[in-house]
Amino acid sequence: MARAASARRRIAFTIIGWAVGFLVFFPILWTVLTSFKSEGTAIAIPPQFLFFDWTAENYATVQSRSNYLRHMTNSIVISLGSTLLGLLIAIPAAWAMAFSPTRRTKDVLMWMLSTKMLPAVGVLVPIYLLFRDFGLLDSRAGLTAVLTMINLPIIVWMLYTYFREIPADILEAARMDGASLGKEIVYVLAPMAVPGIASTLLLNVILAWNEAFWTLNLSTSQAAPLTAFIAAYSSPEGLFWAKLSAASTLAIAPILVLGWFAQRQLVRGLTFGAVK
């Protein structure tokens, strides 16, 4: 009887898992399907799921109206640049907090995390004025800097958590062997924390890729990433749902492919240290 109850429990959990997965995936599926509809079919009531006249016209229109490759290049440069710059700053900071903590370390960590609770619109005006005065508006360098700043607390917190799982005795042994601080971090700490660093990198690339508020407010054309590419299909005349869906599909496709191929590394890194 216990075995039968356990089997029923597994079946129930499997059904729930598939149901939740479908609910999460359905908006993406609907966006992809809508991208192959005409504008009239896209807003039809009741909605048509599979039985409609498929067309790739929306993708041709999107490509002719916008420079997709330029927007994608901007997204790649900005997301990778902000993540790598964030790691460059966060690894030494997380090392100091994990292996040389003070009485105020936890307070500093909580203060850093609290900055993520600040409404972005509350600091938009001063940051916009600073960017204007320093000539950083509509530039990749400016967007890279601002995305580094807004994601830095998450990077530090994640790395701090991973570094805490590494025995301090190993680093102390490296110091006794004459390793300098730089060599200790590069040749001892970093190789041992590769899963954590990799998952942190992947997660922050995704966060930077999906960032819309700052990219829409601090860029116009030259440095505009794919979030601005999507927003271009919302106009005073209304929303062009089919073309908007085509633009959205083109924008999310690269990051979905990255997430699919890197899912094992991402899960491994996010669970690093969870089980002894």
Secondary structure by P-SEA (a helix, b strand, c coil): caaaaaaaaaaaaaaaaaaaaaaaaaaaaaaaaaaacccccccccccccccccccaaaaaaaaaacaaaaaaaaaaaaaaaaaaaaaaacaaaaaaaacccccaaaaaaaaaaaaaacccccaaaaaaaaaaaacccccaaaaaaaaaaaaaaaaaaaaaaaaaaccaaaaaaaaaacccaaaaaaccccccaaaaaaaaaaaaaaaaaaccaaaaaccccccccaaaaaaccccccccaaaaaaaaaaaaaaaaaaaaaaaaaaaaaaaaccccc
